[in-house]
């Protein structure tokens, strides 16, 4: 089945690390993604991880993948006010289709 | 610059009226998509098209229609049969296979039914 779940809200202090968690159900997914949506705008790809990888790091972002538990996380180091947004986890269903979670609203407080 | 353009950004409609949302891309992508976004529900796929003159229903196609007469364009019509059309609509495209499956999104169109 196609079901991606993530918590709806996260509040973090500026300068701390943020960790957003996601679980997915399709074990055949080739890629897993993190997208960012700023208010009133479309989604932008932040990063993705191939299903045979455990970890991917890209500057302040670290993605961890636990295939056994079907768990994906995104860590944002040194969180800034510009990181306030909705973050979507998504899995590839086939070459043409992604399944998205409901999105986690991250609020960065001073 | 290459990208996806959606118009209008905001649209108001009376009940019983059809409305068409425009989506144009100059990325030379084969595949195009329409998603609906409601608070707390994430993105739900309405229709997608892999090539010109071909499209498939997504998870919530009832009350919507699309066409794909040109590679660059994938308009969405919200018909009067759609019972709850007020939402944020997102158009996206992708190069098709074999790729990482990344989607490129437009800025969205917010439809409000009065």
Backbone of each chain as ProteinMPNN parsed JSONL, in Angstrom:
{"seq_chain_A": "XXXXXXXXXXXXXXXXXXXXXXXXXXXXXXXXXXXXXXXXXXXXXXXXXXXXXXXXXXXXXXXXXXXXXXXXXXXXXXXXXXXXXXXXXXXXXXXXXXXXXXXXXXXXXX", "coords_chain_A": {"N_chain_A": [[0.805, -1.192, 0.0], [0.19, 2.368, -0.199], [1.215, 4.565, 1.949], [2.202, 7.193, 3.749], [3.429, 8.451, 6.714], [3.723, 11.123, 9.023], [4.591, 13.253, 11.759], [2.633, 16.157, 12.664], [3.465, 18.654, 13.636], [6.314, 20.598, 14.7], [8.292, 22.245, 17.004], [11.108, 24.272, 17.397], [14.082, 25.583, 18.87], [15.961, 28.365, 17.746], [19.117, 27.683, 16.361], [19.319, 25.199, 17.51], [19.177, 21.613, 16.763], [16.921, 20.19, 14.395], [14.72, 17.452, 14.134], [12.937, 15.56, 11.944], [10.552, 13.092, 11.54], [9.48, 10.163, 9.709], [7.372, 7.599, 8.491], [6.989, 4.923, 6.187], [5.269, 2.75, 3.839], [5.67, 1.219, 1.542], [7.762, -1.16, 0.644], [9.12, -1.506, -1.669], [9.891, 0.893, -2.661], [12.001, 2.973, -4.56], [13.272, 5.412, -4.257], [13.419, 7.868, -1.65], [12.159, 10.935, -0.388], [12.655, 14.33, 0.704], [10.784, 17.187, 0.815], [10.389, 20.755, 0.828], [8.118, 23.277, 1.801], [7.376, 26.59, 1.59], [5.354, 29.274, 2.977], [2.387, 29.683, 1.084], [3.502, 28.841, -1.308], [4.922, 26.627, -3.85], [6.26, 23.241, -3.697], [9.645, 22.445, -2.917], [12.375, 20.4, -3.764], [14.353, 19.144, -1.204], [16.215, 17.135, -0.536], [17.123, 13.767, -1.436], [17.121, 10.204, -1.002], [18.571, 7.198, -2.016], [17.235, 3.936, -1.992], [19.004, 1.943, -1.214], [20.788, 3.04, 0.459], [21.974, 4.086, 3.718], [22.398, 6.491, 4.902], [22.591, 9.971, 4.183], [24.348, 12.922, 3.671], [24.135, 16.427, 3.41], [25.42, 19.34, 3.533], [23.849, 21.19, 5.962], [21.932, 19.291, 6.27], [20.912, 16.021, 7.177], [20.043, 12.843, 6.221], [18.539, 9.934, 7.379], [18.006, 6.519, 6.856], [16.126, 3.751, 7.68], [15.6, 0.803, 6.561], [14.561, -1.589, 7.44], [12.723, -0.961, 9.422], [11.218, 0.756, 7.971], [11.579, 3.552, 8.177], [12.238, 6.945, 7.985], [14.274, 9.783, 8.438], [14.861, 13.312, 8.835], [17.391, 15.451, 9.607], [18.076, 18.691, 10.61], [20.716, 20.684, 11.037], [21.775, 23.312, 13.304], [19.421, 25.046, 13.249], [17.686, 27.608, 11.534], [15.758, 30.717, 11.316], [14.824, 30.897, 8.742], [14.339, 28.3, 8.127], [11.829, 27.69, 8.908], [8.93, 26.176, 7.88], [6.837, 23.934, 5.922], [7.506, 20.522, 5.906], [7.719, 17.84, 3.76], [7.611, 14.369, 3.576], [8.232, 11.852, 1.157], [7.6, 8.98, -0.895], [8.738, 6.982, -3.648], [6.488, 5.507, -5.806], [6.286, 4.393, -8.307], [7.997, 4.869, -11.441], [6.771, 7.179, -12.155], [5.178, 8.186, -10.122], [4.697, 9.662, -6.952], [4.17, 9.226, -3.416], [2.916, 11.191, -0.879], [3.476, 12.335, 2.482], [1.521, 13.934, 5.141], [2.781, 16.217, 5.862], [5.027, 18.103, 7.935], [4.836, 20.784, 10.029], [7.24, 23.039, 10.723], [8.288, 25.159, 13.222], [10.393, 27.746, 14.015], [11.695, 29.134, 16.839], [12.865, 32.098, 18.478]], "CA_chain_A": [[0.0, 0.0, 0.0], [0.891, 3.641, -0.285], [0.814, 5.357, 3.087], [3.351, 7.851, 4.363], [2.962, 9.138, 7.917], [4.669, 11.987, 9.721], [3.95, 14.092, 12.759], [2.153, 17.367, 12.012], [4.072, 19.899, 14.111], [7.577, 20.555, 15.434], [8.789, 23.561, 17.403], [12.517, 24.141, 17.731], [14.743, 26.86, 19.156], [16.985, 28.764, 16.774], [20.451, 27.201, 16.694], [19.255, 23.775, 17.865], [18.916, 20.702, 15.644], [15.541, 19.715, 14.195], [14.623, 16.097, 13.582], [11.589, 15.271, 11.448], [10.464, 11.658, 11.305], [8.508, 9.725, 8.713], [7.321, 6.156, 8.216], [6.377, 4.625, 4.902], [4.806, 1.364, 3.83], [5.995, 0.473, 0.328], [9.151, -1.589, 0.771], [9.766, -1.524, -2.983], [10.226, 2.26, -3.08], [13.388, 3.129, -4.988], [13.783, 6.657, -3.692], [12.627, 8.57, -0.642], [12.42, 12.352, -0.602], [12.195, 15.387, 1.594], [10.455, 18.43, 0.145], [10.109, 21.899, 1.705], [7.132, 24.22, 1.261], [7.242, 27.852, 2.31], [3.942, 29.704, 2.93], [1.797, 30.126, -0.169], [4.351, 28.497, -2.449], [5.002, 25.222, -4.206], [7.245, 22.433, -2.98], [10.99, 22.348, -3.488], [13.107, 19.241, -3.277], [15.5, 19.422, -0.333], [17.17, 16.058, -0.696], [16.523, 12.461, -1.598], [18.036, 9.117, -0.684], [18.31, 5.96, -2.729], [16.788, 2.964, -0.992], [20.064, 1.045, -0.742], [21.675, 3.826, 1.319], [21.539, 4.258, 5.099], [22.556, 7.873, 5.338], [23.07, 10.934, 3.193], [24.554, 14.231, 4.3], [24.252, 17.514, 2.445], [25.586, 20.568, 4.319], [23.193, 21.108, 7.271], [20.905, 18.258, 6.25], [21.302, 14.622, 7.257], [18.926, 11.93, 6.058], [18.791, 8.575, 7.841], [17.006, 5.577, 6.37], [16.093, 2.423, 8.295], [14.707, 0.056, 5.68], [13.89, -2.669, 8.175], [11.572, -0.364, 10.116], [10.579, 1.684, 7.026], [11.62, 4.821, 8.883], [13.085, 7.96, 7.355], [14.326, 11.014, 9.231], [15.617, 14.464, 8.316], [17.952, 16.282, 10.659], [18.573, 19.997, 10.184], [21.623, 21.21, 12.056], [21.822, 24.77, 13.458], [18.18, 25.504, 12.625], [17.549, 29.057, 11.389], [14.372, 31.154, 11.113], [14.464, 30.59, 7.357], [13.962, 26.889, 8.019], [10.4, 27.558, 9.222], [8.228, 25.764, 6.665], [6.255, 22.589, 6.007], [8.408, 19.536, 5.319], [6.997, 16.658, 3.309], [8.28, 13.125, 3.26], [7.559, 11.206, 0.031], [8.245, 7.773, -1.403], [8.435, 6.709, -5.049], [5.629, 4.341, -5.997], [6.833, 3.871, -9.555], [8.822, 5.907, -12.064], [5.996, 8.381, -12.422], [4.267, 8.577, -9.062], [5.168, 9.759, -5.572], [3.152, 9.295, -2.382], [3.372, 12.185, 0.085], [2.905, 12.431, 3.811], [0.675, 15.103, 5.379], [3.627, 17.383, 6.085], [5.342, 18.532, 9.294], [5.057, 22.231, 10.109], [8.345, 23.351, 11.628], [8.317, 26.551, 13.673], [11.651, 28.059, 14.678], [11.492, 30.249, 17.765], [14.119, 32.767, 18.858]], "C_chain_A": [[0.843, 1.248, 0.0], [0.442, 4.505, 0.878], [2.06, 5.89, 3.758], [2.839, 8.656, 5.546], [4.085, 9.954, 8.543], [3.915, 12.841, 10.713], [3.655, 15.456, 12.142], [2.917, 18.625, 12.416], [5.391, 19.629, 14.827], [7.974, 21.99, 15.744], [10.226, 23.404, 17.876], [13.117, 25.53, 17.97], [15.824, 27.117, 18.113], [18.366, 28.307, 17.254], [20.482, 25.732, 17.098], [19.116, 22.934, 16.596], [17.441, 20.334, 15.604], [15.614, 18.295, 13.667], [13.171, 15.837, 13.219], [11.561, 13.806, 11.055], [9.319, 11.303, 10.371], [8.541, 8.202, 8.652], [6.579, 5.946, 6.905], [6.068, 3.144, 4.846], [5.297, 0.547, 2.636], [7.472, 0.089, 0.348], [9.871, -1.613, -0.572], [10.135, -0.132, -3.473], [11.698, 2.378, -3.423], [14.04, 4.337, -4.345], [12.83, 7.164, -2.623], [13.099, 10.014, -0.621], [12.008, 13.188, 0.601], [12.005, 16.649, 0.769], [10.151, 19.497, 1.194], [9.108, 22.807, 1.023], [7.069, 25.444, 2.15], [5.821, 28.385, 2.103], [3.51, 30.202, 1.565], [2.572, 29.766, -1.413], [4.268, 27.006, -2.77], [6.051, 24.502, -3.387], [8.575, 22.458, -3.712], [11.689, 21.134, -2.905], [14.293, 19.688, -2.43], [16.603, 18.404, -0.566], [16.412, 14.764, -0.94], [17.579, 11.411, -1.267], [17.609, 7.876, -1.455], [18.078, 4.86, -1.7], [17.883, 2.012, -0.511], [21.098, 1.783, 0.114], [21.092, 3.897, 2.726], [21.529, 5.724, 5.512], [23.016, 8.726, 4.149], [23.212, 12.274, 3.886], [24.769, 15.275, 3.212], [24.237, 18.805, 3.234], [24.887, 20.409, 5.669], [22.179, 19.972, 7.373], [21.518, 16.869, 6.331], [20.047, 13.768, 7.159], [19.367, 10.55, 6.538], [17.652, 7.68, 7.381], [17.191, 4.234, 7.062], [15.091, 1.596, 7.502], [13.933, -1.014, 6.426], [12.613, -2.146, 8.832], [10.78, 0.571, 9.206], [10.471, 3.071, 7.663], [12.652, 5.729, 8.232], [13.11, 9.187, 8.259], [15.169, 12.067, 8.517], [16.091, 15.273, 9.507], [18.482, 17.566, 10.037], [19.43, 20.545, 11.308], [21.54, 22.738, 12.1], [20.6, 25.422, 12.796], [18.053, 27.021, 12.667], [16.084, 29.431, 11.16], [13.909, 30.872, 9.689], [14.108, 29.135, 7.125], [12.503, 26.663, 8.401], [9.628, 27.3, 7.934], [7.503, 24.455, 6.956], [7.199, 21.643, 5.277], [7.62, 18.267, 5.009], [7.963, 15.516, 3.045], [7.516, 12.497, 2.084], [8.332, 9.957, -0.372], [7.844, 7.59, -2.868], [7.622, 5.422, -5.127], [6.031, 3.622, -7.282], [7.606, 5.015, -10.193], [8.074, 7.223, -12.235], [5.238, 8.908, -11.216], [4.965, 8.598, -7.707], [3.969, 9.75, -4.637], [3.691, 10.177, -1.27], [2.725, 11.987, 1.448], [2.119, 13.728, 3.961], [1.485, 16.365, 5.637], [3.807, 17.702, 7.555], [5.623, 20.023, 9.275], [6.119, 22.501, 11.165], [8.326, 24.841, 11.939], [9.607, 26.77, 14.443], [11.441, 29.289, 15.546], [12.842, 30.803, 18.225], [14.556, 32.378, 20.267]], "O_chain_A": [[2.06, 1.194, 0.177], [-0.619, 5.125, 0.803], [2.876, 5.126, 4.274], [1.916, 9.458, 5.399], [5.239, 9.528, 8.584], [2.73, 13.121, 10.528], [4.339, 15.875, 11.208], [3.011, 19.567, 11.628], [5.573, 18.593, 15.467], [7.991, 22.845, 14.859], [10.531, 22.51, 18.665], [12.709, 26.514, 17.353], [16.507, 26.197, 17.663], [18.733, 28.521, 18.41], [21.531, 25.09, 17.042], [18.958, 23.468, 15.499], [16.795, 20.184, 16.642], [16.474, 17.973, 12.847], [12.285, 15.888, 14.073], [12.433, 13.331, 10.328], [8.332, 12.03, 10.254], [9.606, 7.592, 8.749], [5.663, 6.693, 6.563], [6.531, 2.369, 5.682], [5.338, -0.682, 2.703], [8.335, 0.93, 0.095], [11.096, -1.727, -0.616], [10.64, 0.015, -4.586], [12.553, 1.932, -2.658], [15.202, 4.297, -3.941], [11.622, 6.933, -2.671], [14.283, 10.294, -0.811], [11.145, 12.808, 1.393], [12.931, 17.123, 0.111], [9.713, 19.188, 2.303], [9.216, 23.084, -0.172], [6.745, 25.342, 3.333], [5.152, 27.989, 1.149], [4.179, 31.038, 0.959], [2.324, 30.332, -2.477], [3.629, 26.233, -2.055], [6.66, 25.084, -2.49], [8.634, 22.488, -4.942], [11.607, 20.871, -1.705], [15.121, 20.491, -2.861], [17.766, 18.756, -0.766], [15.212, 14.676, -0.683], [18.776, 11.698, -1.253], [16.423, 7.553, -1.53], [18.691, 4.878, -0.633], [17.704, 1.339, 0.504], [22.145, 1.232, 0.452], [19.881, 3.785, 2.914], [20.744, 6.137, 6.367], [23.721, 8.263, 3.252], [22.312, 12.712, 4.602], [25.481, 15.045, 2.234], [23.169, 19.316, 3.572], [25.299, 19.561, 6.46], [21.631, 19.723, 8.447], [22.502, 16.567, 5.657], [19.102, 13.95, 7.926], [20.43, 10.059, 6.157], [16.48, 8.036, 7.5], [18.275, 3.653, 7.034], [13.885, 1.673, 7.736], [12.788, -1.314, 6.088], [11.568, -2.797, 8.803], [9.767, 1.125, 9.633], [9.4, 3.677, 7.68], [13.785, 5.326, 7.968], [12.073, 9.587, 8.789], [16.053, 11.758, 7.717], [15.286, 15.726, 10.32], [19.239, 17.535, 9.067], [18.936, 20.834, 12.397], [21.274, 23.384, 11.087], [20.74, 26.248, 11.894], [18.283, 27.644, 13.704], [15.262, 28.569, 10.847], [12.723, 30.635, 9.459], [13.63, 28.772, 6.05], [11.99, 25.556, 8.236], [9.666, 28.11, 7.008], [7.544, 23.936, 8.072], [7.638, 21.929, 4.164], [6.949, 17.702, 5.873], [8.988, 15.678, 2.383], [6.291, 12.598, 2.021], [9.55, 9.882, -0.214], [6.755, 7.99, -3.278], [8.013, 4.388, -4.586], [6.104, 2.394, -7.325], [7.845, 6.033, -9.543], [8.693, 8.267, -12.438], [4.692, 10.009, -11.289], [5.717, 7.687, -7.36], [2.884, 10.203, -5.001], [4.791, 9.947, -0.768], [1.585, 11.535, 1.555], [2.053, 14.53, 3.029], [0.934, 17.466, 5.632], [2.865, 17.592, 8.339], [6.538, 20.48, 8.589], [5.921, 22.226, 12.348], [8.345, 25.677, 11.036], [9.886, 26.062, 15.411], [11.059, 30.351, 15.057], [13.824, 30.071, 18.342], [15.588, 32.848, 20.745]]}, "seq_chain_B": "XXXXXXXXXXXXXXXXXXXXXXXXXXXXXXXXXXXXXXXXXXXXXXXXXXXXXXXXXXXXXXXXXXXXXXXXXXXXXXXXXXXXXXXXXXXXXXXXXXXXXXXXXXXXXXXXXX", "coords_chain_B": {"N_chain_B": [[14.276, 31.857, -17.622], [14.026, 28.362, -16.784], [11.042, 26.646, -15.821], [7.948, 26.088, -13.989], [4.811, 27.414, -14.576], [1.976, 28.512, -12.999], [-1.383, 29.586, -13.315], [-4.533, 31.202, -12.566], [-3.071, 32.757, -9.594], [-4.743, 33.158, -7.448], [-8.18, 32.39, -7.194], [-11.628, 32.875, -7.411], [-14.778, 31.37, -7.209], [-18.171, 30.836, -8.049], [-20.585, 28.583, -6.712], [-21.446, 25.806, -8.768], [-20.215, 26.619, -11.06], [-17.841, 25.912, -13.632], [-14.258, 25.852, -13.606], [-11.064, 26.625, -14.959], [-7.726, 25.802, -14.413], [-4.519, 26.913, -15.185], [-1.457, 25.429, -16.331], [1.825, 25.621, -17.253], [4.899, 24.497, -18.618], [8.39, 24.931, -19.222], [10.449, 23.177, -19.211], [10.895, 21.049, -20.76], [9.887, 18.621, -19.955], [8.556, 15.308, -19.884], [6.502, 14.224, -18.268], [3.617, 15.301, -16.444], [1.721, 16.622, -13.669], [-1.147, 16.927, -11.494], [-1.854, 18.008, -8.277], [-3.765, 18.101, -5.277], [-3.941, 20.077, -2.383], [-4.815, 19.995, 0.951], [-5.262, 21.317, 4.234], [-3.413, 19.536, 6.67], [-3.664, 17.17, 5.297], [-1.799, 16.657, 3.405], [-0.507, 16.05, 0.094], [-2.585, 15.13, -2.57], [-3.004, 13.094, -5.385], [-4.432, 14.098, -8.408], [-4.674, 13.95, -11.304], [-2.435, 12.59, -13.782], [0.005, 12.835, -16.412], [1.862, 11.082, -18.721], [2.824, 11.33, -21.279], [2.271, 13.348, -24.231], [-1.132, 13.739, -25.2], [-2.066, 11.707, -23.616], [-3.301, 10.619, -20.489], [-3.771, 9.797, -17.008], [-6.01, 8.82, -14.384], [-5.673, 9.934, -11.038], [-5.662, 9.55, -7.492], [-7.894, 10.976, -6.665], [-9.766, 11.753, -8.767], [-12.415, 12.326, -9.383], [-14.802, 14.671, -10.477], [-13.025, 16.34, -11.683], [-11.243, 17.339, -14.684], [-8.844, 16.911, -17.342], [-6.501, 17.875, -19.955], [-4.051, 17.091, -22.443], [-2.721, 18.369, -24.794], [-0.488, 19.578, -25.722], [3.028, 19.326, -25.121], [3.987, 21.168, -23.307], [1.851, 22.023, -21.773], [-0.748, 21.548, -19.363], [-3.676, 21.767, -18.534], [-6.091, 22.016, -15.875], [-9.44, 21.328, -15.23], [-11.833, 22.233, -12.948], [-14.773, 20.927, -12.2], [-18.357, 21.509, -11.84], [-19.226, 19.282, -10.627], [-17.475, 18.572, -8.665], [-17.453, 18.2, -5.323], [-16.312, 19.517, -3.139], [-14.501, 21.848, -3.78], [-12.809, 23.883, -2.868], [-9.52, 24.6, -2.319], [-5.908, 24.253, -2.369], [-4.137, 24.101, -5.301], [-1.68, 22.259, -6.925], [0.618, 22.086, -9.547], [2.882, 19.936, -11.22], [5.955, 18.707, -12.686], [7.98, 16.19, -14.287], [11.014, 14.715, -15.548], [10.529, 12.148, -16.42], [11.159, 8.656, -16.951], [14.447, 7.051, -17.136], [14.893, 8.277, -13.97], [15.6, 10.115, -10.954], [13.106, 10.457, -10.08], [12.291, 12.881, -9.159], [10.069, 15.578, -8.563], [9.111, 18.686, -10.008], [7.774, 21.633, -8.928], [5.073, 23.989, -9.489], [4.034, 27.309, -8.346], [1.523, 27.159, -7.332], [-2.12, 27.332, -7.219], [-4.739, 28.953, -5.658], [-7.94, 28.067, -5.033], [-11.105, 29.269, -4.289], [-14.355, 28.582, -3.409], [-17.328, 30.296, -3.425]], "CA_chain_B": [[14.598, 30.743, -16.74], [13.114, 27.252, -16.888], [10.215, 26.429, -14.648], [6.531, 25.788, -14.149], [3.996, 28.591, -14.297], [0.564, 28.264, -12.777], [-2.219, 30.778, -13.216], [-4.169, 32.33, -11.719], [-2.586, 32.39, -8.264], [-5.955, 33.123, -6.629], [-9.374, 32.322, -8.025], [-12.879, 32.725, -6.682], [-15.784, 30.816, -8.101], [-19.475, 30.58, -7.446], [-21.02, 27.185, -6.827], [-22.088, 25.475, -10.031], [-19.401, 27.063, -12.197], [-16.574, 25.239, -13.924], [-13.118, 26.765, -13.668], [-9.871, 25.97, -15.495], [-6.434, 26.254, -13.9], [-3.495, 26.76, -16.208], [-0.122, 24.983, -15.944], [2.734, 25.613, -18.392], [6.293, 24.256, -18.237], [9.375, 25.044, -20.299], [11.563, 22.317, -18.803], [10.919, 19.933, -21.714], [9.588, 17.388, -19.231], [7.506, 14.486, -20.473], [5.397, 13.932, -17.353], [3.039, 16.415, -15.695], [0.853, 16.142, -12.593], [-1.928, 17.855, -10.683], [-2.098, 17.604, -6.903], [-4.599, 18.949, -4.439], [-3.422, 20.152, -1.016], [-5.715, 20.459, 1.999], [-4.522, 21.34, 5.511], [-3.339, 18.291, 7.439], [-3.855, 15.977, 4.469], [-0.736, 16.475, 2.441], [-0.816, 16.182, -1.328], [-3.294, 14.005, -3.164], [-2.858, 13.136, -6.827], [-5.708, 14.206, -9.127], [-4.419, 13.369, -12.622], [-1.095, 12.741, -14.283], [0.169, 12.562, -17.838], [3.234, 10.653, -18.981], [3.201, 11.849, -22.596], [1.229, 14.133, -24.884], [-2.355, 13.042, -25.616], [-2.339, 10.58, -22.732], [-3.317, 10.968, -19.072], [-4.373, 8.789, -16.148], [-6.608, 9.294, -13.139], [-4.967, 9.703, -9.79], [-6.445, 9.018, -6.385], [-9.111, 11.757, -6.4], [-10.066, 12.36, -10.061], [-13.832, 12.63, -9.578], [-15.119, 16.091, -10.474], [-11.947, 17.058, -12.373], [-10.874, 16.857, -16.008], [-7.591, 17.458, -17.842], [-6.138, 17.595, -21.338], [-2.602, 17.221, -22.672], [-2.601, 18.518, -26.245], [0.884, 20.018, -25.977], [3.96, 18.862, -24.094], [4.231, 22.21, -22.325], [0.641, 22.5, -21.114], [-1.571, 20.508, -18.736], [-4.708, 22.485, -17.779], [-7.018, 21.273, -15.014], [-10.764, 21.92, -15.069], [-12.581, 21.836, -11.759], [-16.156, 21.018, -12.663], [-19.375, 21.702, -10.805], [-19.449, 17.986, -9.975], [-16.532, 18.425, -7.549], [-18.295, 18.615, -4.201], [-15.598, 20.356, -2.182], [-13.374, 22.259, -4.611], [-11.93, 24.881, -2.251], [-8.251, 23.948, -1.988], [-4.697, 24.747, -3.015], [-3.835, 23.148, -6.364], [-0.273, 22.301, -7.328], [1.018, 21.412, -10.773], [4.28, 19.517, -11.158], [6.434, 17.974, -13.849], [9.211, 15.427, -14.094], [11.568, 14.312, -16.839], [10.116, 10.79, -16.772], [12.116, 7.612, -16.586], [14.799, 6.692, -15.758], [15.406, 9.437, -13.233], [15.417, 9.993, -9.511], [11.697, 10.613, -9.764], [12.032, 14.19, -8.561], [9.04, 16.439, -9.134], [9.34, 20.12, -9.994], [6.449, 22.187, -8.662], [4.729, 25.388, -9.668], [3.778, 28.05, -7.118], [0.199, 26.813, -6.841], [-3.313, 28.158, -7.439], [-5.686, 28.776, -4.559], [-9.327, 28.19, -5.489], [-12.107, 29.419, -3.235], [-15.73, 28.563, -3.901], [-18.141, 31.16, -2.558]], "C_chain_B": [[13.575, 29.63, -16.906], [12.297, 27.084, -15.633], [8.795, 26.101, -15.018], [5.732, 27.008, -13.727], [2.546, 28.18, -14.15], [-0.182, 29.587, -12.735], [-3.687, 30.384, -13.223], [-3.664, 31.861, -10.359], [-3.752, 32.278, -7.279], [-7.162, 33.163, -7.551], [-10.583, 32.103, -7.131], [-13.95, 32.282, -7.663], [-17.086, 30.639, -7.34], [-19.798, 29.1, -7.609], [-21.717, 26.961, -8.164], [-21.306, 25.894, -11.259], [-18.195, 26.152, -12.374], [-15.466, 26.285, -13.933], [-11.908, 25.975, -14.155], [-8.618, 26.629, -14.953], [-5.368, 25.929, -14.938], [-2.181, 26.28, -15.603], [0.726, 24.864, -17.203], [4.155, 25.363, -17.891], [7.199, 24.391, -19.459], [10.638, 24.256, -19.96], [11.755, 21.147, -19.754], [10.689, 18.587, -21.021], [8.455, 16.633, -19.904], [6.278, 14.384, -19.574], [4.929, 15.192, -16.635], [1.951, 15.881, -14.77], [0.013, 17.283, -12.059], [-2.17, 17.228, -9.322], [-3.036, 18.6, -6.239], [-4.017, 18.907, -3.025], [-4.479, 20.735, -0.103], [-4.96, 20.416, 3.32], [-4.571, 20.001, 6.222], [-3.502, 17.033, 6.618], [-2.757, 15.776, 3.456], [-1.218, 16.652, 1.019], [-1.503, 14.921, -1.839], [-3.304, 14.174, -4.672], [-4.219, 13.123, -7.513], [-5.601, 13.498, -10.478], [-2.927, 13.469, -12.909], [-1.035, 12.308, -15.739], [1.626, 12.217, -18.086], [3.747, 11.179, -20.322], [2.022, 12.638, -23.152], [0.092, 13.217, -25.329], [-2.651, 11.797, -24.792], [-2.34, 11.074, -21.29], [-4.066, 9.877, -18.302], [-4.966, 9.438, -14.909], [-5.681, 8.993, -11.971], [-5.93, 9.183, -8.735], [-7.795, 9.725, -6.178], [-9.581, 12.473, -7.665], [-11.521, 12.809, -10.214], [-14.093, 14.123, -9.462], [-14.059, 16.963, -11.144], [-11.783, 16.507, -13.778], [-9.597, 17.559, -16.444], [-7.481, 17.207, -19.335], [-4.63, 17.744, -21.459], [-2.368, 17.234, -24.191], [-1.198, 18.957, -26.648], [1.769, 19.551, -24.827], [4.079, 19.871, -22.963], [3.044, 22.49, -21.419], [-0.209, 21.36, -20.579], [-2.65, 21.206, -17.9], [-5.636, 21.549, -17.013], [-8.339, 22.021, -14.934], [-11.424, 21.34, -13.835], [-14.051, 22.01, -12.118], [-17.112, 21.208, -11.491], [-19.687, 20.394, -10.073], [-18.507, 17.753, -8.797], [-17.199, 19.023, -6.313], [-17.604, 19.563, -3.228], [-14.349, 20.915, -2.86], [-12.424, 23.27, -3.971], [-10.666, 24.193, -1.752], [-7.122, 24.7, -2.672], [-4.278, 23.694, -4.027], [-2.402, 23.349, -6.855], [-0.058, 21.48, -8.593], [2.499, 21.059, -10.662], [4.655, 18.829, -12.461], [7.661, 17.167, -13.46], [9.698, 14.957, -15.449], [11.066, 12.956, -17.322], [11.206, 9.814, -16.431], [13.336, 7.647, -17.507], [15.461, 7.862, -15.047], [15.291, 9.151, -11.741], [13.96, 10.137, -9.117], [11.348, 11.946, -9.147], [10.936, 14.928, -9.306], [9.449, 17.897, -8.998], [7.966, 20.78, -9.93], [6.318, 23.632, -9.102], [4.414, 26.02, -8.323], [2.366, 27.844, -6.581], [-0.886, 27.812, -7.217], [-4.291, 27.888, -6.311], [-7.091, 29.069, -5.059], [-10.246, 28.266, -4.287], [-13.488, 29.454, -3.872], [-16.612, 29.298, -2.91], [-19.567, 30.627, -2.449]], "O_chain_B": [[12.397, 29.897, -17.14], [12.77, 27.339, -14.525], [8.467, 25.867, -16.181], [5.95, 27.566, -12.651], [1.958, 27.581, -15.051], [0.311, 30.579, -12.197], [-4.059, 29.366, -13.806], [-3.815, 30.689, -10.013], [-3.753, 31.422, -6.394], [-7.17, 33.873, -8.557], [-10.57, 31.27, -6.225], [-14.015, 32.757, -8.796], [-17.096, 30.332, -6.148], [-19.329, 28.453, -8.545], [-22.477, 27.808, -8.633], [-21.687, 25.563, -12.381], [-17.603, 25.683, -11.402], [-15.705, 27.456, -14.23], [-11.742, 24.805, -13.811], [-8.459, 27.848, -15.019], [-5.32, 24.829, -15.488], [-1.826, 26.675, -14.493], [0.395, 24.104, -18.113], [4.577, 25.929, -16.883], [6.83, 24.018, -20.572], [11.743, 24.617, -20.365], [12.671, 20.344, -19.579], [11.22, 17.558, -21.438], [7.516, 17.233, -20.427], [5.146, 14.45, -20.053], [5.736, 16.044, -16.264], [1.34, 14.845, -15.033], [0.393, 18.451, -12.149], [-2.623, 16.088, -9.212], [-3.086, 19.777, -6.598], [-3.646, 17.843, -2.529], [-4.982, 21.833, -0.342], [-4.099, 19.556, 3.506], [-5.637, 19.4, 6.363], [-3.483, 15.932, 7.169], [-2.787, 14.797, 2.71], [-2.218, 17.324, 0.77], [-1.064, 13.801, -1.577], [-3.578, 15.261, -5.181], [-5.055, 12.26, -7.245], [-6.349, 12.56, -10.757], [-2.235, 14.322, -12.352], [-1.868, 11.548, -16.232], [2.522, 12.971, -17.706], [4.938, 11.44, -20.487], [0.919, 12.597, -22.608], [0.31, 12.089, -25.77], [-3.406, 10.928, -25.227], [-1.475, 11.861, -20.905], [-4.877, 9.141, -18.863], [-4.489, 10.473, -14.444], [-5.01, 7.963, -11.92], [-6.886, 8.471, -9.041], [-8.719, 9.157, -5.595], [-9.778, 13.688, -7.638], [-11.82, 13.606, -11.103], [-13.677, 14.769, -8.501], [-14.185, 18.188, -11.168], [-12.135, 15.358, -14.048], [-9.295, 18.66, -15.983], [-8.251, 16.439, -19.911], [-4.005, 18.447, -20.665], [-1.893, 16.263, -24.78], [-0.772, 18.734, -27.781], [1.305, 19.4, -23.697], [4.249, 19.496, -21.803], [3.209, 23.136, -20.384], [-0.378, 20.335, -21.24], [-2.547, 21.231, -16.674], [-5.923, 20.436, -17.453], [-8.365, 23.209, -14.61], [-11.557, 20.125, -13.691], [-14.513, 23.133, -12.317], [-16.736, 21.087, -10.325], [-20.335, 20.402, -9.027], [-18.721, 16.83, -8.012], [-17.477, 20.222, -6.273], [-18.278, 20.343, -2.555], [-13.24, 20.489, -2.539], [-11.331, 23.491, -4.493], [-10.719, 23.322, -0.883], [-7.339, 25.639, -3.438], [-4.083, 22.532, -3.674], [-1.98, 24.465, -7.157], [-0.494, 20.333, -8.692], [3.276, 21.809, -10.071], [3.791, 18.421, -13.238], [8.297, 17.427, -12.439], [8.915, 14.814, -16.388], [11.169, 12.647, -18.509], [12.11, 10.151, -15.666], [13.253, 8.238, -18.584], [16.488, 8.368, -15.499], [14.92, 8.049, -11.338], [13.611, 9.96, -7.95], [10.232, 12.133, -8.662], [10.883, 14.903, -10.536], [10.055, 18.295, -8.003], [7.102, 20.521, -10.768], [7.282, 24.398, -9.098], [4.51, 25.367, -7.283], [2.048, 28.307, -5.486], [-0.61, 28.979, -7.496], [-4.633, 26.738, -6.037], [-7.392, 30.193, -5.462], [-10.177, 27.436, -3.38], [-13.752, 30.259, -4.764], [-16.646, 28.977, -1.723], [-20.397, 31.221, -1.762]]}, "name": "protein", "num_of_chains": 2, "seq": "XXXXXXXXXXXXXXXXXXXXXXXXXXXXXXXXXXXXXXXXXXXXXXXXXXXXXXXXXXXXXXXXXXXXXXXXXXXXXXXXXXXXXXXXXXXXXXXXXXXXXXXXXXXXXXXXXXXXXXXXXXXXXXXXXXXXXXXXXXXXXXXXXXXXXXXXXXXXXXXXXXXXXXXXXXXXXXXXXXXXXXXXXXXXXXXXXXXXXXXXXXXXXXXXXXXXXXXXXXXXXXXX"}
